[in-house]
Amino acid sequence: MANRYFSVLLVLILLLLPLPHGPARVAVAAEYSKTDLDYEFGDYRGKWCIDDHGFVYSIGEVYYPSPTSCPCTCTIDGPVCVRPKCPRIHPRCTRIRYKACCPVCEAMARVCVYGGKTYRLLEEFRLSRCERCRCEPNREVYCSISECPAPHCVNPTYEPNHCCPICKTGPNCFAGNRVIPAGERVNIDERTVCYCTYRDGTWHTHPHATCEEKMQCFSFLCTSD
């Protein structure tokens, strides 16, 4: 009986004594914490996963541990999180939000950037004499190439100061491999005469000339010059 009272008294004294300092105190606290957590939650590895808010997810389930986290898959070894391929942030983005798995653009500059230059919305500009561009309201640049009319000749040339080809020698057409001017009847050989013809209702010549055989001149019908 005396031994029992002595044991109880010893336990009370130990409880009233302060915990030791240094490594011994840390070891005691760690042992207590581990025992307490094991008692409260148990070992859940291989059974489920828990996010930052305490929600439980089963094995194989995809979830977001926190609002700014990338998606994770609950596995028997714990959550496996993989960062997906995020969409590219537009170069004209002026404010980026990093409060999600992928960054999000929140503000765009009200300009167009093309070829290293900045243009205002609805501003038109030329890249060359033939290419005209415009900064559209969606901040994209759309370009178009000038439409050139069909040339009146078969041998057009391009000049530095002209967008469209020009006919330096005027309208013409092919008579075989020979280029003949429009508006003239040209003797190709002793028996053939060719001339350029125009397309219906236009001043555009056909690329190939119309050729006819010359009329034969007999001596008794011909007059001398």
ZATI-752489 format. One line per 4 residues: number of its first residue (from 1); their letters; for each residue x, z negated, y of C-alpha. Coordinates in steps of 0.05 Angstrom, whole numbers, plus 5000, padded with zeros to 4 digits. Example, Ala and Ser with C-alpha at 12.3 -4.5 7.8 and 13.67 -1.06 7.14 Angstrom:
% ZATI-752489
1	AS	5246:4844:4910 | 5273:4857:4979
***
This chain:
% ZATI-752489
1	MANR	5000:5000:5000 | 5057:4983:5047 | 5090:5049:5031 | 5026:5087:5050
5	YFSV	5022:5053:5118 | 5095:5067:5129 | 5085:5141:5116 | 5027:5146:5164
9	LLVL	5066:5110:5217 | 5125:5158:5208 | 5080:5218:5216 | 5051:5190:5281
13	ILLL	5120:5177:5308 | 5142:5249:5292 | 5081:5277:5327 | 5095:5237:5390
17	LPLP	5167:5259:5393 | 5182:5321:5437 | 5201:5386:5402 | 5276:5399:5399
21	HGPA	5308:5447:5448 | 5346:5511:5432 | 5342:5551:5367 | 5307:5495:5329
25	RVAV	5248:5496:5378 | 5243:5572:5375 | 5244:5570:5300 | 5188:5519:5299
29	AAEY	5146:5560:5349 | 5158:5624:5310 | 5138:5591:5245 | 5075:5564:5277
33	SKTD	5057:5631:5309 | 5067:5669:5244 | 5026:5620:5205 | 4971:5620:5257
37	LDYE	4966:5696:5260 | 4966:5703:5185 | 4910:5653:5182 | 4869:5687:5237
41	FGDY	4880:5761:5223 | 4915:5768:5157 | 4959:5827:5139 | 4918:5889:5155
45	RGKW	4972:5941:5142 | 4948:5995:5093 | 4876:5975:5106 | 4859:5993:5178
49	CIDD	4887:6001:5248 | 4869:5964:5313 | 4873:5993:5383 | 4889:5957:5448
53	HGFV	4817:5935:5456 | 4810:5906:5386 | 4770:5963:5356 | 4783:5975:5282
57	YSIG	4795:6044:5252 | 4798:6062:5178 | 4853:6099:5142 | 4853:6173:5161
61	EVYY	4813:6163:5225 | 4839:6193:5290 | 4834:6148:5351 | 4865:6134:5419
65	PSPT	4900:6066:5423 | 4891:6064:5499 | 4862:6110:5553 | 4931:6138:5569
69	SCPC	4955:6146:5498 | 4958:6209:5456 | 4914:6213:5393 | 4938:6173:5333
73	TCTI	4920:6176:5260 | 4911:6112:5221 | 4955:6113:5158 | 4973:6063:5105
77	DGPV	5039:6054:5142 | 5006:6042:5209 | 4985:6088:5266 | 5022:6155:5271
81	CVRP	5017:6184:5342 | 5037:6255:5358 | 5039:6285:5428 | 5002:6351:5428
85	KCPR	5025:6414:5464 | 5000:6401:5534 | 4977:6458:5578 | 5027:6481:5630
89	IHPR	5018:6452:5700 | 5007:6507:5751 | 5067:6515:5797 | 5021:6509:5858
93	CTRI	4996:6440:5837 | 5009:6389:5892 | 4983:6326:5857 | 4990:6309:5783
97	RYKA	4955:6252:5747 | 4991:6219:5690 | 4934:6175:5666 | 4921:6212:5601
101	CCPV	4959:6238:5542 | 4972:6303:5579 | 4985:6307:5654 | 4927:6336:5695
105	CEAM	4931:6373:5761 | 4885:6341:5813 | 4901:6383:5874 | 4922:6455:5886
109	ARVC	4955:6485:5947 | 4908:6532:5984 | 4959:6589:5983 | 4984:6642:5936
113	VYGG	5056:6645:5914 | 5080:6713:5892 | 5151:6739:5885 | 5178:6675:5916
117	KTYR	5136:6684:5979 | 5074:6645:6003 | 5011:6680:6026 | 4947:6652:6057
121	LLEE	4880:6659:6022 | 4850:6729:6032 | 4916:6753:6061 | 4934:6825:6043
125	FRLS	5005:6850:6035 | 5043:6908:6006 | 5097:6906:5953 | 5112:6980:5965
129	RCER	5081:7039:5999 | 5037:7050:5938 | 5021:6979:5916 | 4974:6936:5957
133	CRCE	4961:6863:5940 | 4913:6807:5962 | 4913:6732:5956 | 4844:6717:5926
137	PNRE	4803:6652:5936 | 4822:6630:5865 | 4895:6629:5889 | 4913:6688:5845
141	VYCS	4945:6752:5870 | 4914:6818:5850 | 4949:6883:5863 | 4925:6955:5860
145	ISEC	4962:7021:5863 | 4939:7072:5913 | 4901:7130:5883 | 4933:7197:5898
149	PAPH	4892:7261:5900 | 4910:7317:5853 | 4966:7359:5884 | 4952:7431:5905
153	CVNP	5015:7455:5871 | 5050:7455:5804 | 5117:7430:5832 | 5101:7368:5875
157	TYEP	5158:7325:5900 | 5163:7252:5918 | 5189:7234:5987 | 5216:7165:6006
161	NHCC	5164:7157:6062 | 5104:7180:6022 | 5066:7143:5968 | 5035:7205:5938
165	PICK	5071:7269:5918 | 5070:7327:5967 | 5072:7402:5960 | 5131:7423:6005
169	TGPN	5119:7497:5994 | 5044:7496:5996 | 4993:7510:5941 | 5017:7551:5883
173	CFAG	5009:7563:5808 | 5046:7587:5747 | 5049:7660:5727 | 5084:7651:5661
177	NRVI	5148:7613:5678 | 5146:7636:5750 | 5115:7598:5808 | 5076:7642:5856
181	PAGE	5044:7623:5922 | 4969:7618:5928 | 4932:7671:5969 | 4977:7729:5948
185	RVNI	4976:7781:5894 | 5045:7782:5863 | 5073:7838:5820 | 5102:7805:5759
189	DERT	5126:7871:5729 | 5109:7945:5734 | 5043:7937:5700 | 5020:7865:5716
193	VCYC	4996:7833:5780 | 4979:7759:5784 | 4946:7713:5835 | 4925:7640:5840
197	TYRD	4852:7622:5835 | 4817:7561:5863 | 4774:7513:5825 | 4700:7517:5838
201	GTWH	4682:7487:5906 | 4752:7461:5920 | 4818:7481:5949 | 4854:7460:5886
205	THPH	4887:7517:5850 | 4886:7526:5775 | 4955:7512:5747 | 4958:7580:5714
209	ATCE	4949:7645:5751 | 4900:7700:5735 | 4936:7763:5716 | 4910:7835:5713
213	EKMQ	4939:7900:5690 | 4954:7948:5746 | 4913:8011:5751 | 4950:8072:5724
217	CFSF	4964:8124:5776 | 4968:8196:5751 | 5006:8248:5791 | 4947:8292:5805
221	LCTS	4907:8233:5831 | 4961:8198:5871 | 4976:8215:5943 | 5047:8216:5967
225	D	5068:8169:6022
***
